[in-house]
């Protein structure tokens, strides 16, 4: 990833991260997940990145969804 990507959310559940990523892509927002979870013990975070130019629309879409329970805003 280049310098034009920004982290918009972190998750602890992979399925939730994948659902949000898919929702963004269905609305024309390119999104990338960076999984920092340990494969054996499933601790760590999954980070969701979008291009800086899509940050506002990504946050609007995520905040208006009913299925996200993000760990934090960044």
PDB file of N, CA, C and O in Angstrom:
ATOM      1  N   UNK A   1       0.840  -1.181   0.000  1.00  0.00           N
ATOM      2  CA  UNK A   1       0.000   0.000   0.000  1.00  0.00           C
ATOM      3  C   UNK A   1       0.882   1.241   0.000  1.00  0.00           C
ATOM      4  O   UNK A   1       1.927   1.289   0.649  1.00  0.00           O
ATOM      5  N   UNK A   2       0.444   2.211  -0.724  1.00  0.00           N
ATOM      6  CA  UNK A   2       1.166   3.466  -0.764  1.00  0.00           C
ATOM      7  C   UNK A   2       0.747   4.383   0.368  1.00  0.00           C
ATOM      8  O   UNK A   2       0.036   3.978   1.288  1.00  0.00           O
ATOM      9  N   UNK A   3       1.192   5.602   0.287  1.00  0.00           N
ATOM     10  CA  UNK A   3       0.897   6.583   1.332  1.00  0.00           C
ATOM     11  C   UNK A   3      -0.513   7.150   1.244  1.00  0.00           C
ATOM     12  O   UNK A   3      -0.926   7.912   2.118  1.00  0.00           O
ATOM     13  N   UNK A   4      -1.261   6.790   0.197  1.00  0.00           N
ATOM     14  CA  UNK A   4      -2.597   7.366   0.037  1.00  0.00           C
ATOM     15  C   UNK A   4      -3.702   6.516   0.665  1.00  0.00           C
ATOM     16  O   UNK A   4      -4.881   6.771   0.422  1.00  0.00           O
ATOM     17  N   UNK A   5      -3.343   5.509   1.470  1.00  0.00           N
ATOM     18  CA  UNK A   5      -4.315   4.677   2.178  1.00  0.00           C
ATOM     19  C   UNK A   5      -4.358   5.087   3.640  1.00  0.00           C
ATOM     20  O   UNK A   5      -3.334   5.439   4.226  1.00  0.00           O
ATOM     21  N   UNK A   6      -5.554   5.039   4.228  1.00  0.00           N
ATOM     22  CA  UNK A   6      -5.722   5.455   5.618  1.00  0.00           C
ATOM     23  C   UNK A   6      -6.584   4.419   6.353  1.00  0.00           C
ATOM     24  O   UNK A   6      -7.543   3.884   5.797  1.00  0.00           O
ATOM     25  N   UNK A   7      -6.226   4.153   7.598  1.00  0.00           N
ATOM     26  CA  UNK A   7      -6.989   3.206   8.411  1.00  0.00           C
ATOM     27  C   UNK A   7      -8.258   3.895   8.902  1.00  0.00           C
ATOM     28  O   UNK A   7      -8.203   4.976   9.488  1.00  0.00           O
ATOM     29  N   UNK A   8      -9.406   3.253   8.657  1.00  0.00           N
ATOM     30  CA  UNK A   8     -10.677   3.834   9.092  1.00  0.00           C
ATOM     31  C   UNK A   8     -11.323   3.061  10.239  1.00  0.00           C
ATOM     32  O   UNK A   8     -12.130   3.626  10.977  1.00  0.00           O
ATOM     33  N   UNK A   9     -10.986   1.780  10.406  1.00  0.00           N
ATOM     34  CA  UNK A   9     -11.555   0.976  11.493  1.00  0.00           C
ATOM     35  C   UNK A   9     -10.610  -0.168  11.837  1.00  0.00           C
ATOM     36  O   UNK A   9      -9.767  -0.571  11.036  1.00  0.00           O
ATOM     37  N   UNK A  10     -10.779  -0.679  13.060  1.00  0.00           N
ATOM     38  CA  UNK A  10     -10.136  -1.927  13.446  1.00  0.00           C
ATOM     39  C   UNK A  10     -11.219  -2.859  13.989  1.00  0.00           C
ATOM     40  O   UNK A  10     -12.209  -2.416  14.571  1.00  0.00           O
ATOM     41  N   UNK A  11     -11.010  -4.137  13.787  1.00  0.00           N
ATOM     42  CA  UNK A  11     -11.968  -5.157  14.203  1.00  0.00           C
ATOM     43  C   UNK A  11     -11.240  -6.279  14.923  1.00  0.00           C
ATOM     44  O   UNK A  11     -10.034  -6.455  14.753  1.00  0.00           O
ATOM     45  N   UNK A  12     -11.969  -7.031  15.722  1.00  0.00           N
ATOM     46  CA  UNK A  12     -11.417  -8.244  16.315  1.00  0.00           C
ATOM     47  C   UNK A  12     -12.010  -9.484  15.657  1.00  0.00           C
ATOM     48  O   UNK A  12     -11.443 -10.572  15.767  1.00  0.00           O
ATOM     49  N   UNK A  13     -13.136  -9.336  14.979  1.00  0.00           N
ATOM     50  CA  UNK A  13     -13.799 -10.459  14.319  1.00  0.00           C
ATOM     51  C   UNK A  13     -13.597 -10.377  12.805  1.00  0.00           C
ATOM     52  O   UNK A  13     -13.958  -9.381  12.177  1.00  0.00           O
ATOM     53  N   UNK A  14     -13.019 -11.430  12.228  1.00  0.00           N
ATOM     54  CA  UNK A  14     -12.743 -11.450  10.799  1.00  0.00           C
ATOM     55  C   UNK A  14     -14.018 -11.325   9.968  1.00  0.00           C
ATOM     56  O   UNK A  14     -14.033 -10.604   8.971  1.00  0.00           O
ATOM     57  N   UNK A  15     -15.076 -12.010  10.361  1.00  0.00           N
ATOM     58  CA  UNK A  15     -16.308 -11.988   9.578  1.00  0.00           C
ATOM     59  C   UNK A  15     -16.894 -10.579   9.521  1.00  0.00           C
ATOM     60  O   UNK A  15     -17.392 -10.159   8.476  1.00  0.00           O
ATOM     61  N   UNK A  16     -16.838  -9.858  10.617  1.00  0.00           N
ATOM     62  CA  UNK A  16     -17.344  -8.482  10.634  1.00  0.00           C
ATOM     63  C   UNK A  16     -16.518  -7.590   9.709  1.00  0.00           C
ATOM     64  O   UNK A  16     -17.067  -6.774   8.969  1.00  0.00           O
ATOM     65  N   UNK A  17     -15.203  -7.751   9.755  1.00  0.00           N
ATOM     66  CA  UNK A  17     -14.321  -6.974   8.886  1.00  0.00           C
ATOM     67  C   UNK A  17     -14.622  -7.261   7.416  1.00  0.00           C
ATOM     68  O   UNK A  17     -14.660  -6.340   6.600  1.00  0.00           O
ATOM     69  N   UNK A  18     -14.834  -8.524   7.080  1.00  0.00           N
ATOM     70  CA  UNK A  18     -15.131  -8.905   5.696  1.00  0.00           C
ATOM     71  C   UNK A  18     -16.473  -8.344   5.233  1.00  0.00           C
ATOM     72  O   UNK A  18     -16.602  -7.913   4.087  1.00  0.00           O
ATOM     73  N   UNK A  19     -17.464  -8.347   6.109  1.00  0.00           N
ATOM     74  CA  UNK A  19     -18.784  -7.806   5.757  1.00  0.00           C
ATOM     75  C   UNK A  19     -18.686  -6.309   5.475  1.00  0.00           C
ATOM     76  O   UNK A  19     -19.253  -5.823   4.496  1.00  0.00           O
ATOM     77  N   UNK A  20     -17.975  -5.581   6.320  1.00  0.00           N
ATOM     78  CA  UNK A  20     -17.827  -4.135   6.123  1.00  0.00           C
ATOM     79  C   UNK A  20     -17.052  -3.856   4.840  1.00  0.00           C
ATOM     80  O   UNK A  20     -17.423  -2.967   4.073  1.00  0.00           O
ATOM     81  N   UNK A  21     -15.991  -4.599   4.603  1.00  0.00           N
ATOM     82  CA  UNK A  21     -15.206  -4.436   3.370  1.00  0.00           C
ATOM     83  C   UNK A  21     -16.090  -4.657   2.147  1.00  0.00           C
ATOM     84  O   UNK A  21     -16.051  -3.869   1.202  1.00  0.00           O
ATOM     85  N   UNK A  22     -16.880  -5.718   2.162  1.00  0.00           N
ATOM     86  CA  UNK A  22     -17.771  -6.016   1.043  1.00  0.00           C
ATOM     87  C   UNK A  22     -18.800  -4.902   0.840  1.00  0.00           C
ATOM     88  O   UNK A  22     -19.075  -4.519  -0.297  1.00  0.00           O
ATOM     89  N   UNK A  23     -19.369  -4.382   1.924  1.00  0.00           N
ATOM     90  CA  UNK A  23     -20.345  -3.301   1.836  1.00  0.00           C
ATOM     91  C   UNK A  23     -19.716  -2.064   1.192  1.00  0.00           C
ATOM     92  O   UNK A  23     -20.333  -1.418   0.344  1.00  0.00           O
ATOM     93  N   UNK A  24     -18.491  -1.739   1.597  1.00  0.00           N
ATOM     94  CA  UNK A  24     -17.809  -0.587   1.007  1.00  0.00           C
ATOM     95  C   UNK A  24     -17.584  -0.798  -0.486  1.00  0.00           C
ATOM     96  O   UNK A  24     -17.845   0.098  -1.289  1.00  0.00           O
ATOM     97  N   UNK A  25     -17.102  -1.982  -0.858  1.00  0.00           N
ATOM     98  CA  UNK A  25     -16.828  -2.258  -2.265  1.00  0.00           C
ATOM     99  C   UNK A  25     -18.100  -2.242  -3.101  1.00  0.00           C
ATOM    100  O   UNK A  25     -18.073  -1.813  -4.255  1.00  0.00           O
ATOM    101  N   UNK A  26     -19.212  -2.701  -2.539  1.00  0.00           N
ATOM    102  CA  UNK A  26     -20.493  -2.648  -3.252  1.00  0.00           C
ATOM    103  C   UNK A  26     -20.943  -1.212  -3.487  1.00  0.00           C
ATOM    104  O   UNK A  26     -21.752  -0.952  -4.378  1.00  0.00           O
ATOM    105  N   UNK A  27     -20.425  -0.282  -2.697  1.00  0.00           N
ATOM    106  CA  UNK A  27     -20.753   1.137  -2.843  1.00  0.00           C
ATOM    107  C   UNK A  27     -19.637   1.916  -3.530  1.00  0.00           C
ATOM    108  O   UNK A  27     -19.599   3.144  -3.446  1.00  0.00           O
ATOM    109  N   UNK A  28     -18.737   1.222  -4.202  1.00  0.00           N
ATOM    110  CA  UNK A  28     -17.706   1.864  -5.007  1.00  0.00           C
ATOM    111  C   UNK A  28     -16.477   2.341  -4.262  1.00  0.00           C
ATOM    112  O   UNK A  28     -15.691   3.115  -4.807  1.00  0.00           O
ATOM    113  N   UNK A  29     -16.292   1.895  -3.021  1.00  0.00           N
ATOM    114  CA  UNK A  29     -15.131   2.304  -2.224  1.00  0.00           C
ATOM    115  C   UNK A  29     -14.151   1.137  -2.169  1.00  0.00           C
ATOM    116  O   UNK A  29     -14.477   0.073  -1.641  1.00  0.00           O
ATOM    117  N   UNK A  30     -12.951   1.334  -2.712  1.00  0.00           N
ATOM    118  CA  UNK A  30     -11.919   0.301  -2.617  1.00  0.00           C
ATOM    119  C   UNK A  30     -11.471   0.186  -1.174  1.00  0.00           C
ATOM    120  O   UNK A  30     -11.209   1.192  -0.515  1.00  0.00           O
ATOM    121  N   UNK A  31     -11.383  -1.044  -0.684  1.00  0.00           N
ATOM    122  CA  UNK A  31     -11.005  -1.276   0.709  1.00  0.00           C
ATOM    123  C   UNK A  31     -10.043  -2.452   0.788  1.00  0.00           C
ATOM    124  O   UNK A  31     -10.105  -3.382  -0.016  1.00  0.00           O
ATOM    125  N   UNK A  32      -9.147  -2.391   1.781  1.00  0.00           N
ATOM    126  CA  UNK A  32      -8.157  -3.440   2.007  1.00  0.00           C
ATOM    127  C   UNK A  32      -8.165  -3.792   3.484  1.00  0.00           C
ATOM    128  O   UNK A  32      -8.214  -2.911   4.342  1.00  0.00           O
ATOM    129  N   UNK A  33      -8.115  -5.095   3.777  1.00  0.00           N
ATOM    130  CA  UNK A  33      -7.998  -5.557   5.157  1.00  0.00           C
ATOM    131  C   UNK A  33      -6.570  -5.993   5.419  1.00  0.00           C
ATOM    132  O   UNK A  33      -5.961  -6.690   4.607  1.00  0.00           O
ATOM    133  N   UNK A  34      -6.043  -5.577   6.555  1.00  0.00           N
ATOM    134  CA  UNK A  34      -4.725  -6.002   7.010  1.00  0.00           C
ATOM    135  C   UNK A  34      -4.939  -6.782   8.295  1.00  0.00           C
ATOM    136  O   UNK A  34      -5.231  -6.209   9.345  1.00  0.00           O
ATOM    137  N   UNK A  35      -4.789  -8.107   8.199  1.00  0.00           N
ATOM    138  CA  UNK A  35      -5.062  -8.988   9.327  1.00  0.00           C
ATOM    139  C   UNK A  35      -3.802  -9.147  10.165  1.00  0.00           C
ATOM    140  O   UNK A  35      -2.821  -9.736   9.713  1.00  0.00           O
ATOM    141  N   UNK A  36      -3.830  -8.627  11.376  1.00  0.00           N
ATOM    142  CA  UNK A  36      -2.698  -8.715  12.298  1.00  0.00           C
ATOM    143  C   UNK A  36      -2.970  -9.715  13.417  1.00  0.00           C
ATOM    144  O   UNK A  36      -2.325  -9.679  14.465  1.00  0.00           O
ATOM    145  N   UNK A  37      -3.933 -10.609  13.186  1.00  0.00           N
ATOM    146  CA  UNK A  37      -4.256 -11.612  14.193  1.00  0.00           C
ATOM    147  C   UNK A  37      -3.277 -12.775  14.105  1.00  0.00           C
ATOM    148  O   UNK A  37      -2.837 -13.153  13.019  1.00  0.00           O
ATOM    149  N   UNK A  38      -2.947 -13.331  15.255  1.00  0.00           N
ATOM    150  CA  UNK A  38      -2.141 -14.540  15.312  1.00  0.00           C
ATOM    151  C   UNK A  38      -2.994 -15.694  14.794  1.00  0.00           C
ATOM    152  O   UNK A  38      -4.145 -15.843  15.203  1.00  0.00           O
ATOM    153  N   UNK A  39      -2.451 -16.498  13.915  1.00  0.00           N
ATOM    154  CA  UNK A  39      -3.241 -17.567  13.302  1.00  0.00           C
ATOM    155  C   UNK A  39      -3.572 -18.698  14.268  1.00  0.00           C
ATOM    156  O   UNK A  39      -4.540 -19.425  14.044  1.00  0.00           O
ATOM    157  N   UNK A  40      -2.806 -18.863  15.318  1.00  0.00           N
ATOM    158  CA  UNK A  40      -3.058 -19.948  16.271  1.00  0.00           C
ATOM    159  C   UNK A  40      -4.024 -19.551  17.375  1.00  0.00           C
ATOM    160  O   UNK A  40      -4.864 -20.352  17.784  1.00  0.00           O
ATOM    161  N   UNK A  41      -3.911 -18.323  17.859  1.00  0.00           N
ATOM    162  CA  UNK A  41      -4.665 -17.925  19.050  1.00  0.00           C
ATOM    163  C   UNK A  41      -5.705 -16.843  18.802  1.00  0.00           C
ATOM    164  O   UNK A  41      -6.467 -16.507  19.709  1.00  0.00           O
ATOM    165  N   UNK A  42      -5.753 -16.297  17.610  1.00  0.00           N
ATOM    166  CA  UNK A  42      -6.736 -15.292  17.215  1.00  0.00           C
ATOM    167  C   UNK A  42      -6.774 -14.062  18.115  1.00  0.00           C
ATOM    168  O   UNK A  42      -7.846 -13.516  18.377  1.00  0.00           O
ATOM    169  N   UNK A  43      -5.615 -13.628  18.585  1.00  0.00           N
ATOM    170  CA  UNK A  43      -5.570 -12.331  19.243  1.00  0.00           C
ATOM    171  C   UNK A  43      -4.910 -11.353  18.288  1.00  0.00           C
ATOM    172  O   UNK A  43      -4.132 -11.745  17.419  1.00  0.00           O
ATOM    173  N   UNK A  44      -5.220 -10.104  18.453  1.00  0.00           N
ATOM    174  CA  UNK A  44      -4.738  -9.079  17.542  1.00  0.00           C
ATOM    175  C   UNK A  44      -5.916  -8.422  16.844  1.00  0.00           C
ATOM    176  O   UNK A  44      -7.074  -8.709  17.150  1.00  0.00           O
ATOM    177  N   UNK A  45      -5.617  -7.558  15.927  1.00  0.00           N
ATOM    178  CA  UNK A  45      -6.647  -6.754  15.266  1.00  0.00           C
ATOM    179  C   UNK A  45      -6.624  -6.964  13.760  1.00  0.00           C
ATOM    180  O   UNK A  45      -5.630  -7.406  13.184  1.00  0.00           O
ATOM    181  N   UNK A  46      -7.739  -6.638  13.149  1.00  0.00           N
ATOM    182  CA  UNK A  46      -7.860  -6.594  11.698  1.00  0.00           C
ATOM    183  C   UNK A  46      -8.143  -5.146  11.345  1.00  0.00           C
ATOM    184  O   UNK A  46      -9.128  -4.570  11.807  1.00  0.00           O
ATOM    185  N   UNK A  47      -7.284  -4.559  10.530  1.00  0.00           N
ATOM    186  CA  UNK A  47      -7.402  -3.141  10.194  1.00  0.00           C
ATOM    187  C   UNK A  47      -8.009  -2.978   8.804  1.00  0.00           C
ATOM    188  O   UNK A  47      -7.665  -3.710   7.875  1.00  0.00           O
ATOM    189  N   UNK A  48      -8.907  -2.019   8.674  1.00  0.00           N
ATOM    190  CA  UNK A  48      -9.571  -1.710   7.412  1.00  0.00           C
ATOM    191  C   UNK A  48      -9.024  -0.392   6.880  1.00  0.00           C
ATOM    192  O   UNK A  48      -9.066   0.632   7.561  1.00  0.00           O
ATOM    193  N   UNK A  49      -8.514  -0.433   5.660  1.00  0.00           N
ATOM    194  CA  UNK A  49      -7.936   0.748   5.021  1.00  0.00           C
ATOM    195  C   UNK A  49      -8.722   1.110   3.768  1.00  0.00           C
ATOM    196  O   UNK A  49      -9.206   0.238   3.045  1.00  0.00           O
ATOM    197  N   UNK A  50      -8.840   2.414   3.525  1.00  0.00           N
ATOM    198  CA  UNK A  50      -9.409   2.937   2.285  1.00  0.00           C
ATOM    199  C   UNK A  50      -8.488   4.044   1.789  1.00  0.00           C
ATOM    200  O   UNK A  50      -7.639   4.540   2.529  1.00  0.00           O
ATOM    201  N   UNK A  51      -8.667   4.419   0.538  1.00  0.00           N
ATOM    202  CA  UNK A  51      -7.889   5.548   0.015  1.00  0.00           C
ATOM    203  C   UNK A  51      -8.325   6.820   0.731  1.00  0.00           C
ATOM    204  O   UNK A  51      -9.492   6.973   1.094  1.00  0.00           O
ATOM    205  N   UNK A  52      -7.379   7.728   0.928  1.00  0.00           N
ATOM    206  CA  UNK A  52      -7.681   8.971   1.642  1.00  0.00           C
ATOM    207  C   UNK A  52      -8.838   9.720   0.999  1.00  0.00           C
ATOM    208  O   UNK A  52      -9.641  10.340   1.696  1.00  0.00           O
ATOM    209  N   UNK A  53      -8.927   9.667  -0.318  1.00  0.00           N
ATOM    210  CA  UNK A  53     -10.010  10.377  -1.009  1.00  0.00           C
ATOM    211  C   UNK A  53     -11.385   9.769  -0.725  1.00  0.00           C
ATOM    212  O   UNK A  53     -12.405  10.423  -0.944  1.00  0.00           O
ATOM    213  N   UNK A  54     -11.422   8.526  -0.241  1.00  0.00           N
ATOM    214  CA  UNK A  54     -12.684   7.849   0.076  1.00  0.00           C
ATOM    215  C   UNK A  54     -12.988   7.813   1.571  1.00  0.00           C
ATOM    216  O   UNK A  54     -13.983   7.215   1.979  1.00  0.00           O
ATOM    217  N   UNK A  55     -12.155   8.438   2.388  1.00  0.00           N
ATOM    218  CA  UNK A  55     -12.310   8.344   3.844  1.00  0.00           C
ATOM    219  C   UNK A  55     -13.681   8.831   4.319  1.00  0.00           C
ATOM    220  O   UNK A  55     -14.324   8.158   5.124  1.00  0.00           O
ATOM    221  N   UNK A  56     -14.129   9.966   3.842  1.00  0.00           N
ATOM    222  CA  UNK A  56     -15.395  10.535   4.306  1.00  0.00           C
ATOM    223  C   UNK A  56     -16.566   9.632   3.959  1.00  0.00           C
ATOM    224  O   UNK A  56     -17.384   9.320   4.824  1.00  0.00           O
ATOM    225  N   UNK A  57     -16.658   9.207   2.703  1.00  0.00           N
ATOM    226  CA  UNK A  57     -17.776   8.349   2.303  1.00  0.00           C
ATOM    227  C   UNK A  57     -17.707   7.000   3.006  1.00  0.00           C
ATOM    228  O   UNK A  57     -18.745   6.433   3.347  1.00  0.00           O
ATOM    229  N   UNK A  58     -16.507   6.478   3.228  1.00  0.00           N
ATOM    230  CA  UNK A  58     -16.361   5.205   3.946  1.00  0.00           C
ATOM    231  C   UNK A  58     -16.896   5.334   5.368  1.00  0.00           C
ATOM    232  O   UNK A  58     -17.628   4.464   5.839  1.00  0.00           O
ATOM    233  N   UNK A  59     -16.539   6.404   6.043  1.00  0.00           N
ATOM    234  CA  UNK A  59     -17.023   6.610   7.413  1.00  0.00           C
ATOM    235  C   UNK A  59     -18.532   6.802   7.457  1.00  0.00           C
ATOM    236  O   UNK A  59     -19.191   6.300   8.368  1.00  0.00           O
ATOM    237  N   UNK A  60     -19.086   7.516   6.494  1.00  0.00           N
ATOM    238  CA  UNK A  60     -20.540   7.701   6.436  1.00  0.00           C
ATOM    239  C   UNK A  60     -21.228   6.354   6.247  1.00  0.00           C
ATOM    240  O   UNK A  60     -22.203   6.053   6.936  1.00  0.00           O
ATOM    241  N   UNK A  61     -20.729   5.545   5.320  1.00  0.00           N
ATOM    242  CA  UNK A  61     -21.328   4.231   5.069  1.00  0.00           C
ATOM    243  C   UNK A  61     -21.222   3.326   6.290  1.00  0.00           C
ATOM    244  O   UNK A  61     -22.190   2.663   6.663  1.00  0.00           O
ATOM    245  N   UNK A  62     -20.053   3.299   6.907  1.00  0.00           N
ATOM    246  CA  UNK A  62     -19.852   2.436   8.077  1.00  0.00           C
ATOM    247  C   UNK A  62     -20.727   2.897   9.235  1.00  0.00           C
ATOM    248  O   UNK A  62     -21.376   2.080   9.889  1.00  0.00           O
ATOM    249  N   UNK A  63     -20.748   4.204   9.489  1.00  0.00           N
ATOM    250  CA  UNK A  63     -21.527   4.722  10.617  1.00  0.00           C
ATOM    251  C   UNK A  63     -23.030   4.559  10.417  1.00  0.00           C
ATOM    252  O   UNK A  63     -23.779   4.491  11.392  1.00  0.00           O
ATOM    253  N   UNK A  64     -23.478   4.497   9.168  1.00  0.00           N
ATOM    254  CA  UNK A  64     -24.909   4.340   8.910  1.00  0.00           C
ATOM    255  C   UNK A  64     -25.333   2.876   8.861  1.00  0.00           C
ATOM    256  O   UNK A  64     -26.525   2.577   8.795  1.00  0.00           O
ATOM    257  N   UNK A  65     -24.368   1.967   8.891  1.00  0.00           N
ATOM    258  CA  UNK A  65     -24.711   0.543   8.848  1.00  0.00           C
ATOM    259  C   UNK A  65     -25.164   0.076  10.221  1.00  0.00           C
ATOM    260  O   UNK A  65     -24.831   0.681  11.240  1.00  0.00           O
ATOM    261  N   UNK A  66     -25.921  -0.999  10.233  1.00  0.00           N
ATOM    262  CA  UNK A  66     -26.461  -1.518  11.489  1.00  0.00           C
ATOM    263  C   UNK A  66     -25.715  -2.736  12.001  1.00  0.00           C
ATOM    264  O   UNK A  66     -26.025  -3.239  13.080  1.00  0.00           O
ATOM    265  N   UNK A  67     -24.737  -3.219  11.247  1.00  0.00           N
ATOM    266  CA  UNK A  67     -24.074  -4.457  11.632  1.00  0.00           C
ATOM    267  C   UNK A  67     -22.657  -4.277  12.138  1.00  0.00           C
ATOM    268  O   UNK A  67     -21.972  -5.272  12.373  1.00  0.00           O
ATOM    269  N   UNK A  68     -22.187  -3.050  12.317  1.00  0.00           N
ATOM    270  CA  UNK A  68     -20.817  -2.857  12.796  1.00  0.00           C
ATOM    271  C   UNK A  68     -20.806  -2.508  14.267  1.00  0.00           C
ATOM    272  O   UNK A  68     -21.648  -1.761  14.764  1.00  0.00           O
ATOM    273  N   UNK A  69     -19.852  -3.056  14.927  1.00  0.00           N
ATOM    274  CA  UNK A  69     -19.601  -2.747  16.326  1.00  0.00           C
ATOM    275  C   UNK A  69     -18.092  -2.604  16.447  1.00  0.00           C
ATOM    276  O   UNK A  69     -17.419  -3.437  17.054  1.00  0.00           O
ATOM    277  N   UNK A  70     -17.568  -1.522  15.852  1.00  0.00           N
ATOM    278  CA  UNK A  70     -16.128  -1.363  15.735  1.00  0.00           C
ATOM    279  C   UNK A  70     -15.464  -1.249  17.096  1.00  0.00           C
ATOM    280  O   UNK A  70     -16.055  -0.774  18.066  1.00  0.00           O
ATOM    281  N   UNK A  71     -14.212  -1.701  17.137  1.00  0.00           N
ATOM    282  CA  UNK A  71     -13.437  -1.622  18.369  1.00  0.00           C
ATOM    283  C   UNK A  71     -13.068  -0.182  18.685  1.00  0.00           C
ATOM    284  O   UNK A  71     -13.075   0.239  19.842  1.00  0.00           O
ATOM    285  N   UNK A  72     -12.748   0.560  17.643  1.00  0.00           N
ATOM    286  CA  UNK A  72     -12.463   1.979  17.810  1.00  0.00           C
ATOM    287  C   UNK A  72     -12.616   2.652  16.463  1.00  0.00           C
ATOM    288  O   UNK A  72     -12.782   1.989  15.439  1.00  0.00           O
ATOM    289  N   UNK A  73     -12.560   3.948  16.472  1.00  0.00           N
ATOM    290  CA  UNK A  73     -12.760   4.686  15.227  1.00  0.00           C
ATOM    291  C   UNK A  73     -11.547   4.629  14.322  1.00  0.00           C
ATOM    292  O   UNK A  73     -11.667   4.946  13.138  1.00  0.00           O
ATOM    293  N   UNK A  74     -10.394   4.241  14.819  1.00  0.00           N
ATOM    294  CA  UNK A  74      -9.174   4.108  14.007  1.00  0.00           C
ATOM    295  C   UNK A  74      -8.335   2.986  14.470  1.00  0.00           C
ATOM    296  O   UNK A  74      -7.274   2.732  13.900  1.00  0.00           O
TER     297      UNK A  74
END
